[in-house]
Structures are given as structure tokens and as C-alpha cells.
């Protein structure tokens, strides 16, 4: 395998042009490349290549189009991220309420292993997660005004304050080790099954981390697959080999999850903002159709209808 070596901005421009990319404004392209990074911008080239195995761009593809998709992904990532933060905050509130109500408000009370599943196969998972939680409280507790206030004035941190310093990954794992009665109390608030929420939690955490680190979002595929929902059927999503082609482990699967976890008005705003960005990108594409981008996202053409279901 050939080594990857440093390329100057001029060399990066030349590489793109040699592969058929039209660059009308060289100075603008140079400024974008130095600010945004050639490697990350190049991550969107697959939409514009002649074939999956062809490194050359479709005839007429411009640098502006490539950068437009880059910016589109940035905008939808910001939209998705703020909605994931809403869900994260909601879940932290709900989880802390349930555990505090059942097991008390002092760490020595709510961090007991006996408060969680007694499944022997998960005993190690319970102990490991409780250690992680205690470590995050110890390391991050002093960095937040609310947690340090309780520590300094009361000598303990109640669960409804502790969640401030816990990562969403920890919260996701926490649901998996709860007693069935606590899982059901939480899932009932969302009107989803425990089994579905168990699948949703790590998917939410995965997308949350992806957005936080500004990784490519639009064509991300999760290792986990969600169950079929009424929304797959109501949107008339096509089926291939017995499986819906959209909304299973792609970005649209996350949208279906958010449909079930956000309030109606929050979800309608989410779809409205995504629709706006899709419309903006549509007007900037020449060498490909917007349907190709939506397909890469796992979005059916009828995705906007989801807000009214």
C-alpha cells in the first residue's frame, strides 16, 4: 500500500482537477481547503464519482457542489445534535427521578448493585458500570457548580444532580442494567416497549458521539438495526429481500427513533429544519439529483410526511 504523504494546497487542487472536478474559483477553493481540511472534504466525493470503483468525478461536477454537500452535512449534523441533546437531557431527568424515587438520593443509596438487575449474567456489567459512574462523579464532579455545591455543602450529590456529569454513553448503559420494573416505568413515559428502548439507547449514544466529534453524518450506518415500525409501513418504504430499504440502521432510523422520543412540536420543528436544508441543497446540485443524497441518508422521498403521522 502506497504511503500517504503531505500535499500542499496547490497539490490538493491539482489532484482534484486531475480527477475531473471543476474548480471555477481557485482562490476560494484554496481558502476552503486550508480551513476545512482536504481529507474531510474529500469524504463527500463518493456521491459524485462515476462508479463505486471509479476515482473520477461525474462529468460537470464542481467544487461548489462538493462543498455544498459538506455544508449540508454540517447543517443537518447541528440540527440532529441539538435534538439529541434534548433527548439526552430528558432521559437524564427521567432516569434520575425514577432511581431517586425508588432507591434514595444519596450516592450510597442509589449506587447500590442491589438496585439493578439480579441477572447473574449481568453482574459484572452492573459492577463495571457503577465503577464508571463513581469515576465520572469523582473526576467531573468538581468541575460543575451544581455538583461541587452539593459536595461542599452537603457531602453528597443527589442523582438528579449527578446526571449532569454522566456521559450519554453511561446513561445508555444504565438503562440496560436496570430492574425490569424501572425499565418499564421509563419506557411507559415514551410509550415504547422496553425492548425497543433497549435498542434505541446505544444508537442514540452512537449518533450523539458522531455529531459531537463532527464526523460525517449523512451516510452513517449503525451496527444495530431497529425493529420495523408503523412508520415504515405508513411511508410505503420499499422492501428488498424481506427488509425495508430505509429506516433500519441509517440516519432515517435515528429520525424514526426521535419521532417516538421527542414531543410532537419538537419533532415537527426537526423535520421542518431538515426539509429546509434539503431544499437548499437541491438548488445547488447540478451533476446529481437530490434523490441520490437522500438515498445515501436512508431517507425516503416522502420523509417530510413523518411529521404529520
Secondary structure, DSSP 8 states (H G I E B T S, - for coil): --------HHHHHHHHHHTT-B-S-HHHHHHHHHHH-HHHHHTTGGGGEEETTEEEE-TT-BHHHHHHHHHHHHHHHHHHHHHHHHHHHHHHHHHHHHHHHHH-SSHHHHT-GGGB---GGGHHHHHHHHHHHHHHHHHHGGGSHHHHHHHHHHSS--HHHHGGGS-HHHHHHHHHHB-HHHHHHHHHHHT--HHHHHHHHHHHHHHHHHHHTT---TT---SS-----HHHHHTT--EETTEESSSSSSHHHHHHHHHHHS-HHHHHHHHHHHHHHHHHHHTT-SSS-HHHHHHHHT--TTGGGGGG-
